[in-house]
Structures are given as C-alpha cells and as structure tokens.
Amino acid sequence: MIIQVISAFIATAAFSILFYLPKKYILNAGMAGGLGWFIYLLAMNSCKDKAFANLCATFIVALISHILARVYKTPVTMFLIPGIIPLVPGAGMYQIVHSFLYSEIDSAANYFFETLKMAGAIALGIFVVDTFFRAMINKKKN
C-alpha cells in the first residue's frame, strides 16, 4: 500500500512537470495525488466498489486542491488536474478497445459501463466540492 501511494505521488509530480506546473507547487500537487490514491485504496478495502472509491478519492483531491488554491492564490486546476491523474480509469479505456478489437462485445460493454461509472464519480466529486466552495464564496460576498 505504501509503495502504491509513493508511486502515485511520483506519477502526479511527474505529470505536474509535464503540465508545466511551477516548481514550487509540484510537491503539493504530488501530495494531493498521493493522498487521493491513499483514500482510494482505503475505500476499496472497505467497500470493493471502484466507483465509490473514486468518488471518495476525488472528493478529497478536489477539497485539497481548493484549499491549496486559496493558500497559494492560484487557480484550482494547478492542483486538481495533476491530483486526479492516478484516479483516471485509463486501464478501463484500454480494456474497452482491446475487447472491441477481439470482438468480445459483452466484455467491452461491461468495461464501458464500469469505466463510465468511474469517470462519472470523478466528475461528481469535483462538482460537489466546487459547488460547496462557490456557495461559500457567494455567502461571503453577500
């Protein structure tokens, strides 16, 4: 588990470099990705549902990204995009194409719906946290 979290941290930090994130934010973005993967693993151990685990992890990554964005006065996407990279269902997308190429339509449909649930969970987690922070900002303005 520790090796996976460290690997997620390194992958997120490496993607941050490719994303041209300023050097002073790479460590924070890596921590967001590593913590997100840690939450994902904890949720998978407790409920075994990938979509729910993705939702929990994305919620935490989005929350951390919003907090870091306020602390460093930067856009949220500076931490959010690299932070969700470990959670993106790339293996599921690969399995969909692989199944289609080998005419395994039932398998492809299964992978498609599983990948769609995971991507929807990511979108929902980001949406919920973003809506919360926007409501807080609007409350402070009024």
N, CA, C and O atoms as a GROMACS GRO file, in nm:
protein
  568
    1MET      N    1   0.082  -0.119   0.000
    1MET     CA    2   0.000   0.000   0.000
    1MET      C    3   0.087   0.126   0.000
    1MET      O    4   0.059   0.222  -0.072
    2ILE      N    5   0.192   0.126   0.080
    2ILE     CA    6   0.282   0.241   0.087
    2ILE      C    7   0.351   0.262  -0.046
    2ILE      O    8   0.368   0.375  -0.091
    3ILE      N    9   0.392   0.152  -0.109
    3ILE     CA   10   0.459   0.163  -0.240
    3ILE      C   11   0.364   0.223  -0.343
    3ILE      O   12   0.407   0.303  -0.426
    4GLN      N   13   0.237   0.185  -0.340
    4GLN     CA   14   0.140   0.240  -0.434
    4GLN      C   15   0.119   0.390  -0.411
    4GLN      O   16   0.109   0.466  -0.507
    5VAL      N   17   0.112   0.431  -0.286
    5VAL     CA   18   0.093   0.574  -0.255
    5VAL      C   19   0.215   0.654  -0.300
    5VAL      O   20   0.201   0.762  -0.357
    6ILE      N   21   0.334   0.601  -0.274
    6ILE     CA   22   0.456   0.669  -0.317
    6ILE      C   23   0.462   0.676  -0.470
    6ILE      O   24   0.503   0.777  -0.527
    7SER      N   25   0.420   0.567  -0.535
    7SER     CA   26   0.417   0.567  -0.682
    7SER      C   27   0.317   0.668  -0.736
    7SER      O   28   0.345   0.734  -0.836
    8ALA      N   29   0.203   0.682  -0.671
    8ALA     CA   30   0.104   0.781  -0.713
    8ALA      C   31   0.160   0.922  -0.693
    8ALA      O   32   0.138   1.010  -0.776
    9PHE      N   33   0.231   0.943  -0.583
    9PHE     CA   34   0.294   1.072  -0.559
    9PHE      C   35   0.393   1.105  -0.671
    9PHE      O   36   0.392   1.215  -0.725
   10ILE      N   37   0.479   1.009  -0.705
   10ILE     CA   38   0.580   1.030  -0.809
   10ILE      C   39   0.513   1.052  -0.945
   10ILE      O   40   0.555   1.140  -1.021
   11ALA      N   41   0.411   0.974  -0.976
   11ALA     CA   42   0.341   0.990  -1.104
   11ALA      C   43   0.274   1.127  -1.113
   11ALA      O   44   0.278   1.191  -1.218
   12THR      N   45   0.214   1.171  -1.004
   12THR     CA   46   0.149   1.302  -1.003
   12THR      C   47   0.252   1.413  -1.017
   12THR      O   48   0.231   1.509  -1.092
   13ALA      N   49   0.362   1.401  -0.946
   13ALA     CA   50   0.468   1.502  -0.956
   13ALA      C   51   0.527   1.505  -1.098
   13ALA      O   52   0.554   1.612  -1.152
   14ALA      N   53   0.546   1.387  -1.157
   14ALA     CA   54   0.598   1.381  -1.294
   14ALA      C   55   0.500   1.443  -1.393
   14ALA      O   56   0.540   1.516  -1.484
   15PHE      N   57   0.371   1.415  -1.375
   15PHE     CA   58   0.272   1.477  -1.463
   15PHE      C   59   0.269   1.628  -1.442
   15PHE      O   60   0.248   1.704  -1.537
   16SER      N   61   0.291   1.673  -1.320
   16SER     CA   62   0.294   1.816  -1.291
   16SER      C   63   0.406   1.884  -1.368
   16SER      O   64   0.392   1.997  -1.416
   17ILE      N   65   0.518   1.816  -1.380
   17ILE     CA   66   0.629   1.870  -1.458
   17ILE      C   67   0.590   1.877  -1.606
   17ILE      O   68   0.617   1.978  -1.672
   18LEU      N   69   0.527   1.772  -1.658
   18LEU     CA   70   0.481   1.773  -1.797
   18LEU      C   71   0.373   1.879  -1.820
   18LEU      O   72   0.360   1.932  -1.930
   19PHE      N   73   0.296   1.909  -1.717
   19PHE     CA   74   0.188   2.006  -1.723
   19PHE      C   75   0.240   2.150  -1.705
   19PHE      O   76   0.163   2.246  -1.702
   20TYR      N   77   0.374   2.163  -1.692
   20TYR     CA   78   0.441   2.291  -1.672
   20TYR      C   79   0.393   2.363  -1.546
   20TYR      O   80   0.378   2.486  -1.544
   21LEU      N   81   0.368   2.286  -1.443
   21LEU     CA   82   0.334   2.346  -1.315
   21LEU      C   83   0.459   2.413  -1.258
   21LEU      O   84   0.567   2.356  -1.267
   22PRO      N   85   0.447   2.533  -1.201
   22PRO     CA   86   0.565   2.595  -1.141
   22PRO      C   87   0.628   2.504  -1.035
   22PRO      O   88   0.558   2.434  -0.962
   23LYS      N   89   0.760   2.506  -1.028
   23LYS     CA   90   0.834   2.415  -0.942
   23LYS      C   91   0.791   2.420  -0.796
   23LYS      O   92   0.793   2.318  -0.727
   24LYS      N   93   0.752   2.538  -0.748
   24LYS     CA   94   0.717   2.549  -0.607
   24LYS      C   95   0.586   2.479  -0.572
   24LYS      O   96   0.556   2.461  -0.454
   25TYR      N   97   0.506   2.438  -0.674
   25TYR     CA   98   0.378   2.370  -0.648
   25TYR      C   99   0.382   2.220  -0.676
   25TYR      O  100   0.285   2.150  -0.648
   26ILE      N  101   0.491   2.170  -0.731
   26ILE     CA  102   0.498   2.029  -0.771
   26ILE      C  103   0.484   1.936  -0.650
   26ILE      O  104   0.413   1.836  -0.658
   27LEU      N  105   0.548   1.968  -0.541
   27LEU     CA  106   0.539   1.884  -0.421
   27LEU      C  107   0.396   1.878  -0.369
   27LEU      O  108   0.347   1.771  -0.332
   28ASN      N  109   0.328   1.993  -0.366
   28ASN     CA  110   0.190   1.997  -0.318
   28ASN      C  111   0.096   1.918  -0.410
   28ASN      O  112   0.008   1.846  -0.363
   29ALA      N  113   0.116   1.932  -0.540
   29ALA     CA  114   0.033   1.857  -0.634
   29ALA      C  115   0.058   1.707  -0.619
   29ALA      O  116  -0.035   1.627  -0.624
   30GLY      N  117   0.184   1.670  -0.600
   30GLY     CA  118   0.217   1.529  -0.578
   30GLY      C  119   0.153   1.474  -0.452
   30GLY      O  120   0.107   1.360  -0.450
   31MET      N  121   0.151   1.555  -0.347
   31MET     CA  122   0.086   1.512  -0.222
   31MET      C  123  -0.064   1.495  -0.241
   31MET      O  124  -0.124   1.404  -0.185
   32ALA      N  125  -0.125   1.583  -0.320
   32ALA     CA  126  -0.268   1.570  -0.347
   32ALA      C  127  -0.297   1.438  -0.420
   32ALA      O  128  -0.392   1.368  -0.387
   33GLY      N  129  -0.215   1.405  -0.518
   33GLY     CA  130  -0.233   1.280  -0.592
   33GLY      C  131  -0.206   1.158  -0.505
   33GLY      O  132  -0.279   1.059  -0.512
   34GLY      N  133  -0.102   1.164  -0.423
   34GLY     CA  134  -0.070   1.053  -0.334
   34GLY      C  135  -0.177   1.032  -0.228
   34GLY      O  136  -0.215   0.918  -0.200
   35LEU      N  137  -0.227   1.140  -0.170
   35LEU     CA  138  -0.333   1.129  -0.070
   35LEU      C  139  -0.463   1.079  -0.134
   35LEU      O  140  -0.536   1.000  -0.075
   36GLY      N  141  -0.491   1.126  -0.255
   36GLY     CA  142  -0.609   1.077  -0.326
   36GLY      C  143  -0.602   0.927  -0.350
   36GLY      O  144  -0.702   0.857  -0.332
   37TRP      N  145  -0.485   0.879  -0.389
   37TRP     CA  146  -0.471   0.734  -0.411
   37TRP      C  147  -0.480   0.657  -0.280
   37TRP      O  148  -0.534   0.547  -0.277
   38PHE      N  149  -0.429   0.714  -0.172
   38PHE     CA  150  -0.440   0.651  -0.041
   38PHE      C  151  -0.586   0.636  -0.001
   38PHE      O  152  -0.628   0.530   0.046
   39ILE      N  153  -0.665   0.741  -0.021
   39ILE     CA  154  -0.808   0.735   0.010
   39ILE      C  155  -0.877   0.633  -0.079
   39ILE      O  156  -0.965   0.560  -0.034
   40TYR      N  157  -0.837   0.629  -0.206
   40TYR     CA  158  -0.893   0.530  -0.299
   40TYR      C  159  -0.868   0.388  -0.248
   40TYR      O  160  -0.959   0.305  -0.248
   41LEU      N  161  -0.746   0.361  -0.206
   41LEU     CA  162  -0.713   0.227  -0.156
   41LEU      C  163  -0.790   0.194  -0.029
   41LEU      O  164  -0.839   0.082  -0.013
   42LEU      N  165  -0.803   0.290   0.062
   42LEU     CA  166  -0.881   0.268   0.184
   42LEU      C  167  -1.027   0.238   0.151
   42LEU      O  168  -1.087   0.146   0.208
   43ALA      N  169  -1.084   0.314   0.059
   43ALA     CA  170  -1.224   0.292   0.021
   43ALA      C  171  -1.241   0.158  -0.050
   43ALA      O  172  -1.342   0.091  -0.031
   44MET      N  173  -1.144   0.118  -0.130
   44MET     CA  174  -1.152  -0.012  -0.197
   44MET      C  175  -1.144  -0.126  -0.096
   44MET      O  176  -1.210  -0.228  -0.112
   45ASN      N  177  -1.064  -0.109   0.007
   45ASN     CA  178  -1.054  -0.212   0.111
   45ASN      C  179  -1.183  -0.226   0.191
   45ASN      O  180  -1.217  -0.335   0.238
   46SER      N  181  -1.255  -0.116   0.206
   46SER     CA  182  -1.376  -0.121   0.288
   46SER      C  183  -1.502  -0.159   0.210
   46SER      O  184  -1.588  -0.228   0.264
   47CYS      N  185  -1.515  -0.116   0.084
   47CYS     CA  186  -1.641  -0.142   0.014
   47CYS      C  187  -1.627  -0.217  -0.118
   47CYS      O  188  -1.728  -0.269  -0.167
   48LYS      N  189  -1.509  -0.226  -0.177
   48LYS     CA  190  -1.483  -0.300  -0.300
   48LYS      C  191  -1.554  -0.244  -0.424
   48LYS      O  192  -1.560  -0.312  -0.526
   49ASP      N  193  -1.608  -0.123  -0.416
   49ASP     CA  194  -1.674  -0.061  -0.531
   49ASP      C  195  -1.582   0.047  -0.587
   49ASP      O  196  -1.553   0.146  -0.520
   50LYS      N  197  -1.536   0.027  -0.711
   50LYS     CA  198  -1.440   0.121  -0.770
   50LYS      C  199  -1.499   0.260  -0.788
   50LYS      O  200  -1.429   0.359  -0.767
   51ALA      N  201  -1.625   0.268  -0.826
   51ALA     CA  202  -1.687   0.399  -0.848
   51ALA      C  203  -1.697   0.477  -0.717
   51ALA      O  204  -1.668   0.597  -0.713
   52PHE      N  205  -1.738   0.411  -0.610
   52PHE     CA  206  -1.747   0.479  -0.480
   52PHE      C  207  -1.608   0.519  -0.431
   52PHE      O  208  -1.591   0.628  -0.376
   53ALA      N  209  -1.510   0.432  -0.450
   53ALA     CA  210  -1.373   0.464  -0.410
   53ALA      C  211  -1.321   0.584  -0.488
   53ALA      O  212  -1.254   0.671  -0.433
   54ASN      N  213  -1.353   0.588  -0.618
   54ASN     CA  214  -1.313   0.703  -0.699
   54ASN      C  215  -1.382   0.831  -0.652
   54ASN      O  216  -1.320   0.937  -0.649
   55LEU      N  217  -1.509   0.821  -0.615
   55LEU     CA  218  -1.582   0.937  -0.566
   55LEU      C  219  -1.519   0.991  -0.437
   55LEU      O  220  -1.498   1.111  -0.424
   56CYS      N  221  -1.489   0.903  -0.344
   56CYS     CA  222  -1.427   0.944  -0.218
   56CYS      C  223  -1.290   1.009  -0.242
   56CYS      O  224  -1.260   1.115  -0.186
   57ALA      N  225  -1.209   0.945  -0.324
   57ALA     CA  226  -1.075   0.997  -0.351
   57ALA      C  227  -1.080   1.130  -0.425
   57ALA      O  228  -1.004   1.221  -0.394
   58THR      N  229  -1.169   1.141  -0.522
   58THR     CA  230  -1.182   1.266  -0.597
   58THR      C  231  -1.231   1.378  -0.507
   58THR      O  232  -1.187   1.492  -0.518
   59PHE      N  233  -1.322   1.345  -0.418
   59PHE     CA  234  -1.371   1.444  -0.322
   59PHE      C  235  -1.256   1.501  -0.242
   59PHE      O  236  -1.246   1.623  -0.225
   60ILE      N  237  -1.168   1.415  -0.192
   60ILE     CA  238  -1.054   1.460  -0.112
   60ILE      C  239  -0.955   1.540  -0.197
   60ILE      O  240  -0.906   1.644  -0.152
   61VAL      N  241  -0.926   1.494  -0.318
   61VAL     CA  242  -0.833   1.565  -0.405
   61VAL      C  243  -0.889   1.703  -0.439
   61VAL      O  244  -0.815   1.802  -0.438
   62ALA      N  245  -1.017   1.711  -0.471
   62ALA     CA  246  -1.078   1.840  -0.503
   62ALA      C  247  -1.077   1.932  -0.383
   62ALA      O  248  -1.052   2.052  -0.396
   63LEU      N  249  -1.105   1.878  -0.265
   63LEU     CA  250  -1.103   1.958  -0.143
   63LEU      C  251  -0.963   2.013  -0.116
   63LEU      O  252  -0.947   2.132  -0.087
   64ILE      N  253  -0.863   1.929  -0.126
   64ILE     CA  254  -0.725   1.972  -0.106
   64ILE      C  255  -0.685   2.074  -0.211
   64ILE      O  256  -0.617   2.172  -0.180
   65SER      N  257  -0.727   2.053  -0.334
   65SER     CA  258  -0.693   2.146  -0.442
   65SER      C  259  -0.753   2.284  -0.418
   65SER      O  260  -0.686   2.385  -0.441
   66HIS      N  261  -0.876   2.288  -0.371
   66HIS     CA  262  -0.938   2.417  -0.342
   66HIS      C  263  -0.868   2.487  -0.225
   66HIS      O  264  -0.846   2.608  -0.229
   67ILE      N  265  -0.833   2.411  -0.124
   67ILE     CA  266  -0.763   2.470  -0.009
   67ILE      C  267  -0.626   2.523  -0.050
   67ILE      O  268  -0.588   2.634  -0.014
   68LEU      N  269  -0.550   2.443  -0.126
   68LEU     CA  270  -0.418   2.486  -0.171
   68LEU      C  271  -0.428   2.606  -0.263
   68LEU      O  272  -0.344   2.696  -0.260
   69ALA      N  273  -0.532   2.609  -0.346
   69ALA     CA  274  -0.550   2.724  -0.436
   69ALA      C  275  -0.575   2.851  -0.357
   69ALA      O  276  -0.529   2.958  -0.396
   70ARG      N  277  -0.648   2.841  -0.246
   70ARG     CA  278  -0.672   2.959  -0.162
   70ARG      C  279  -0.545   3.000  -0.088
   70ARG      O  280  -0.517   3.119  -0.073
   71VAL      N  281  -0.470   2.902  -0.042
   71VAL     CA  282  -0.347   2.932   0.033
   71VAL      C  283  -0.244   3.000  -0.057
   71VAL      O  284  -0.183   3.100  -0.019
   72TYR      N  285  -0.224   2.944  -0.178
   72TYR     CA  286  -0.122   2.997  -0.268
   72TYR      C  287  -0.174   3.099  -0.368
   72TYR      O  288  -0.098   3.151  -0.450
   73LYS      N  289  -0.306   3.128  -0.362
   73LYS     CA  290  -0.368   3.225  -0.452
   73LYS      C  291  -0.340   3.190  -0.598
   73LYS      O  292  -0.293   3.273  -0.677
   74THR      N  293  -0.369   3.066  -0.632
   74THR     CA  294  -0.352   3.015  -0.769
   74THR      C  295  -0.484   2.953  -0.814
   74THR      O  296  -0.574   2.931  -0.732
   75PRO      N  297  -0.497   2.924  -0.943
   75PRO     CA  298  -0.618   2.854  -0.989
   75PRO      C  299  -0.624   2.712  -0.932
   75PRO      O  300  -0.521   2.649  -0.908
   76VAL      N  301  -0.744   2.664  -0.911
   76VAL     CA  302  -0.766   2.530  -0.855
   76VAL      C  303  -0.708   2.423  -0.948
   76VAL      O  304  -0.659   2.320  -0.902
   77THR      N  305  -0.714   2.447  -1.077
   77THR     CA  306  -0.667   2.346  -1.173
   77THR      C  307  -0.519   2.316  -1.161
   77THR      O  308  -0.473   2.212  -1.209
   78MET      N  309  -0.443   2.405  -1.098
   78MET     CA  310  -0.300   2.380  -1.079
   78MET      C  311  -0.276   2.255  -0.994
   78MET      O  312  -0.175   2.187  -1.012
   79PHE      N  313  -0.367   2.226  -0.904
   79PHE     CA  314  -0.352   2.110  -0.818
   79PHE      C  315  -0.452   2.000  -0.852
   79PHE      O  316  -0.423   1.882  -0.831
   80LEU      N  317  -0.567   2.037  -0.906
   80LEU     CA  318  -0.672   1.940  -0.933
   80LEU      C  319  -0.639   1.847  -1.049
   80LEU      O  320  -0.654   1.726  -1.037
   81ILE      N  321  -0.594   1.902  -1.159
   81ILE     CA  322  -0.567   1.819  -1.277
   81ILE      C  323  -0.457   1.717  -1.249
   81ILE      O  324  -0.477   1.598  -1.275
   82PRO      N  325  -0.340   1.760  -1.197
   82PRO     CA  326  -0.240   1.657  -1.165
   82PRO      C  327  -0.287   1.562  -1.055
   82PRO      O  328  -0.253   1.444  -1.058
   83GLY      N  329  -0.364   1.612  -0.959
   83GLY     CA  330  -0.407   1.530  -0.846
   83GLY      C  331  -0.500   1.416  -0.883
   83GLY      O  332  -0.501   1.312  -0.816
   84ILE      N  333  -0.580   1.433  -0.988
   84ILE     CA  334  -0.673   1.326  -1.025
   84ILE      C  335  -0.614   1.228  -1.126
   84ILE      O  336  -0.679   1.130  -1.162
   85ILE      N  337  -0.493   1.254  -1.173
   85ILE     CA  338  -0.432   1.165  -1.272
   85ILE      C  339  -0.426   1.019  -1.226
   85ILE      O  340  -0.458   0.931  -1.306
   86PRO      N  341  -0.388   0.989  -1.101
   86PRO     CA  342  -0.388   0.847  -1.061
   86PRO      C  343  -0.527   0.783  -1.060
   86PRO      O  344  -0.538   0.661  -1.064
   87LEU      N  345  -0.632   0.864  -1.056
   87LEU     CA  346  -0.768   0.810  -1.046
   87LEU      C  347  -0.835   0.790  -1.182
   87LEU      O  348  -0.938   0.723  -1.191
   88VAL      N  349  -0.779   0.847  -1.287
   88VAL     CA  350  -0.840   0.837  -1.420
   88VAL      C  351  -0.839   0.691  -1.466
   88VAL      O  352  -0.736   0.625  -1.458
   89PRO      N  353  -0.954   0.641  -1.512
   89PRO     CA  354  -0.964   0.498  -1.547
   89PRO      C  355  -0.904   0.463  -1.683
   89PRO      O  356  -0.975   0.420  -1.773
   90GLY      N  357  -0.775   0.481  -1.696
   90GLY     CA  358  -0.707   0.452  -1.823
   90GLY      C  359  -0.706   0.304  -1.857
   90GLY      O  360  -0.720   0.267  -1.974
   91ALA      N  361  -0.691   0.218  -1.757
   91ALA     CA  362  -0.689   0.074  -1.782
   91ALA      C  363  -0.825   0.028  -1.835
   91ALA      O  364  -0.831  -0.060  -1.922
   92GLY      N  365  -0.933   0.086  -1.783
   92GLY     CA  366  -1.067   0.051  -1.831
   92GLY      C  367  -1.086   0.090  -1.976
   92GLY      O  368  -1.146   0.016  -2.054
   93MET      N  369  -1.034   0.207  -2.014
   93MET     CA  370  -1.044   0.250  -2.153
   93MET      C  371  -0.964   0.158  -2.244
   93MET      O  372  -1.008   0.125  -2.355
   94TYR      N  373  -0.848   0.116  -2.198
   94TYR     CA  374  -0.768   0.021  -2.275
   94TYR      C  375  -0.844  -0.110  -2.293
   94TYR      O  376  -0.847  -0.166  -2.402
   95GLN      N  377  -0.905  -0.160  -2.186
   95GLN     CA  378  -0.980  -0.286  -2.193
   95GLN      C  379  -1.098  -0.277  -2.289
   95GLN      O  380  -1.131  -0.375  -2.356
   96ILE      N  381  -1.163  -0.161  -2.295
   96ILE     CA  382  -1.274  -0.143  -2.389
   96ILE      C  383  -1.226  -0.162  -2.532
   96ILE      O  384  -1.285  -0.239  -2.608
   97VAL      N  385  -1.119  -0.093  -2.568
   97VAL     CA  386  -1.066  -0.102  -2.704
   97VAL      C  387  -1.016  -0.242  -2.732
   97VAL      O  388  -1.040  -0.296  -2.840
   98HIS      N  389  -0.948  -0.302  -2.638
   98HIS     CA  390  -0.896  -0.438  -2.655
   98HIS      C  391  -1.010  -0.536  -2.679
   98HIS      O  392  -1.000  -0.622  -2.767
   99SER      N  393  -1.116  -0.523  -2.602
   99SER     CA  394  -1.231  -0.614  -2.618
   99SER      C  395  -1.299  -0.594  -2.753
   99SER      O  396  -1.341  -0.692  -2.816
  100PHE      N  397  -1.310  -0.470  -2.797
  100PHE     CA  398  -1.369  -0.446  -2.929
  100PHE      C  399  -1.284  -0.505  -3.040
  100PHE      O  400  -1.336  -0.562  -3.136
  101LEU      N  401  -1.153  -0.491  -3.029
  101LEU     CA  402  -1.064  -0.542  -3.132
  101LEU      C  403  -1.071  -0.694  -3.144
  101LEU      O  404  -1.055  -0.748  -3.254
  102TYR      N  405  -1.096  -0.761  -3.034
  102TYR     CA  406  -1.105  -0.906  -3.035
  102TYR      C  407  -1.250  -0.955  -3.035
  102TYR      O  408  -1.278  -1.070  -3.001
  103SER      N  409  -1.342  -0.868  -3.073
  103SER     CA  410  -1.484  -0.899  -3.090
  103SER      C  411  -1.549  -0.957  -2.965
  103SER      O  412  -1.636  -1.044  -2.974
  104GLU      N  413  -1.508  -0.911  -2.851
  104GLU     CA  414  -1.568  -0.953  -2.724
  104GLU      C  415  -1.663  -0.842  -2.680
  104GLU      O  416  -1.632  -0.766  -2.588
  105ILE      N  417  -1.778  -0.834  -2.744
  105ILE     CA  418  -1.871  -0.723  -2.726
  105ILE      C  419  -1.926  -0.718  -2.583
  105ILE      O  420  -1.937  -0.610  -2.524
  106ASP      N  421  -1.960  -0.834  -2.526
  106ASP     CA  422  -2.013  -0.835  -2.389
  106ASP      C  423  -1.909  -0.782  -2.290
  106ASP      O  424  -1.942  -0.705  -2.200
  107SER      N  425  -1.786  -0.825  -2.308
  107SER     CA  426  -1.678  -0.778  -2.221
  107SER      C  427  -1.655  -0.628  -2.240
  107SER      O  428  -1.634  -0.556  -2.142
  108ALA      N  429  -1.659  -0.583  -2.364
  108ALA     CA  430  -1.641  -0.440  -2.392
  108ALA      C  431  -1.751  -0.358  -2.327
  108ALA      O  432  -1.724  -0.251  -2.272
  109ALA      N  433  -1.874  -0.405  -2.334
  109ALA     CA  434  -1.986  -0.333  -2.272
  109ALA      C  435  -1.969  -0.327  -2.121
  109ALA      O  436  -1.996  -0.224  -2.059
  110ASN      N  437  -1.924  -0.437  -2.061
  110ASN     CA  438  -1.901  -0.440  -1.917
  110ASN      C  439  -1.793  -0.338  -1.878
  110ASN      O  440  -1.812  -0.261  -1.784
  111TYR      N  441  -1.680  -0.340  -1.950
  111TYR     CA  442  -1.573  -0.244  -1.922
  111TYR      C  443  -1.619  -0.101  -1.947
  111TYR      O  444  -1.581  -0.009  -1.874
  112PHE      N  445  -1.702  -0.081  -2.050
  112PHE     CA  446  -1.751   0.053  -2.081
  112PHE      C  447  -1.833   0.110  -1.966
  112PHE      O  448  -1.810   0.223  -1.924
  113PHE      N  449  -1.927   0.032  -1.914
  113PHE     CA  450  -2.012   0.082  -1.806
  113PHE      C  451  -1.933   0.102  -1.676
  113PHE      O  452  -1.960   0.195  -1.601
  114GLU      N  453  -1.837   0.014  -1.649
  114GLU     CA  454  -1.754   0.031  -1.530
  114GLU      C  455  -1.668   0.158  -1.541
  114GLU      O  456  -1.655   0.233  -1.445
  115THR      N  457  -1.611   0.180  -1.659
  115THR     CA  458  -1.529   0.300  -1.682
  115THR      C  459  -1.615   0.425  -1.677
  115THR      O  460  -1.572   0.528  -1.624
  116LEU      N  461  -1.735   0.417  -1.732
  116LEU     CA  462  -1.827   0.531  -1.729
  116LEU      C  463  -1.866   0.566  -1.585
  116LEU      O  464  -1.874   0.684  -1.551
  117LYS      N  465  -1.889   0.466  -1.502
  117LYS     CA  466  -1.921   0.491  -1.361
  117LYS      C  467  -1.804   0.558  -1.291
  117LYS      O  468  -1.823   0.651  -1.212
  118MET      N  469  -1.683   0.512  -1.319
  118MET     CA  470  -1.566   0.570  -1.253
  118MET      C  471  -1.544   0.715  -1.299
  118MET      O  472  -1.513   0.802  -1.218
  119ALA      N  473  -1.560   0.740  -1.428
  119ALA     CA  474  -1.544   0.877  -1.479
  119ALA      C  475  -1.654   0.968  -1.425
  119ALA      O  476  -1.629   1.083  -1.392
  120GLY      N  477  -1.775   0.915  -1.415
  120GLY     CA  478  -1.886   0.992  -1.357
  120GLY      C  479  -1.862   1.024  -1.211
  120GLY      O  480  -1.898   1.132  -1.164
  121ALA      N  481  -1.802   0.931  -1.138
  121ALA     CA  482  -1.770   0.954  -0.997
  121ALA      C  483  -1.666   1.065  -0.983
  121ALA      O  484  -1.675   1.146  -0.891
  122ILE      N  485  -1.569   1.068  -1.073
  122ILE     CA  486  -1.469   1.175  -1.071
  122ILE      C  487  -1.537   1.309  -1.096
  122ILE      O  488  -1.513   1.406  -1.025
  123ALA      N  489  -1.622   1.313  -1.197
  123ALA     CA  490  -1.692   1.438  -1.229
  123ALA      C  491  -1.782   1.482  -1.114
  123ALA      O  492  -1.786   1.601  -1.080
  124LEU      N  493  -1.852   1.389  -1.053
  124LEU     CA  494  -1.942   1.422  -0.942
  124LEU      C  495  -1.864   1.474  -0.821
  124LEU      O  496  -1.906   1.570  -0.757
  125GLY      N  497  -1.752   1.411  -0.790
  125GLY     CA  498  -1.671   1.455  -0.677
  125GLY      C  499  -1.620   1.597  -0.696
  125GLY      O  500  -1.623   1.678  -0.603
  126ILE      N  501  -1.573   1.628  -0.817
  126ILE     CA  502  -1.525   1.762  -0.847
  126ILE      C  503  -1.641   1.861  -0.839
  126ILE      O  504  -1.627   1.970  -0.783
  127PHE      N  505  -1.754   1.824  -0.895
  127PHE     CA  506  -1.872   1.912  -0.898
  127PHE      C  507  -1.920   1.946  -0.757
  127PHE      O  508  -1.950   2.062  -0.728
  128VAL      N  509  -1.928   1.847  -0.671
  128VAL     CA  510  -1.979   1.870  -0.534
  128VAL      C  511  -1.887   1.965  -0.457
  128VAL      O  512  -1.935   2.059  -0.394
  129VAL      N  513  -1.758   1.940  -0.462
  129VAL     CA  514  -1.664   2.026  -0.388
  129VAL      C  515  -1.663   2.167  -0.447
  129VAL      O  516  -1.662   2.265  -0.374
  130ASP      N  517  -1.663   2.176  -0.580
  130ASP     CA  518  -1.663   2.307  -0.644
  130ASP      C  519  -1.789   2.386  -0.609
  130ASP      O  520  -1.782   2.506  -0.584
  131THR      N  521  -1.903   2.319  -0.608
  131THR     CA  522  -2.028   2.384  -0.572
  131THR      C  523  -2.025   2.434  -0.428
  131THR      O  524  -2.072   2.543  -0.398
  132PHE      N  525  -1.970   2.353  -0.339
  132PHE     CA  526  -1.958   2.393  -0.198
  132PHE      C  527  -1.873   2.520  -0.185
  132PHE      O  528  -1.912   2.614  -0.116
  133PHE      N  529  -1.757   2.521  -0.252
  133PHE     CA  530  -1.670   2.638  -0.240
  133PHE      C  531  -1.731   2.761  -0.306
  133PHE      O  532  -1.713   2.872  -0.257
  134ARG      N  533  -1.802   2.743  -0.416
  134ARG     CA  534  -1.868   2.857  -0.480
  134ARG      C  535  -1.978   2.913  -0.388
  134ARG      O  536  -1.995   3.034  -0.379
  135ALA      N  537  -2.050   2.825  -0.321
  135ALA     CA  538  -2.153   2.870  -0.227
  135ALA      C  539  -2.090   2.946  -0.111
  135ALA      O  540  -2.146   3.046  -0.066
  136MET      N  541  -1.976   2.901  -0.064
  136MET     CA  542  -1.907   2.972   0.045
  136MET      C  543  -1.861   3.110   0.000
  136MET      O  544  -1.871   3.207   0.076
  137ILE      N  545  -1.810   3.119  -0.122
  137ILE     CA  546  -1.766   3.248  -0.175
  137ILE      C  547  -1.884   3.343  -0.191
  137ILE      O  548  -1.875   3.460  -0.155
  138ASN      N  549  -1.996   3.292  -0.245
  138ASN     CA  550  -2.114   3.376  -0.262
  138ASN      C  551  -2.170   3.420  -0.128
  138ASN      O  552  -2.221   3.532  -0.116
  139LYS      N  553  -2.162   3.335  -0.028
  139LYS     CA  554  -2.211   3.370   0.107
  139LYS      C  555  -2.128   3.483   0.166
  139LYS      O  556  -2.181   3.573   0.230
  140LYS      N  557  -1.994   3.477   0.144
  140LYS     CA  558  -1.907   3.582   0.196
  140LYS      C  559  -1.931   3.715   0.124
  140LYS      O  560  -1.920   3.821   0.186
  141LYS      N  561  -1.964   3.711  -0.005
  141LYS     CA  562  -1.989   3.833  -0.080
  141LYS      C  563  -2.117   3.901  -0.034
  141LYS      O  564  -2.126   4.024  -0.030
  142ASN      N  565  -2.215   3.821   0.003
  142ASN     CA  566  -2.344   3.878   0.048
  142ASN      C  567  -2.334   3.911   0.192
  142ASN      O  568  -2.430   3.961   0.251
   0.00000   0.00000   0.00000
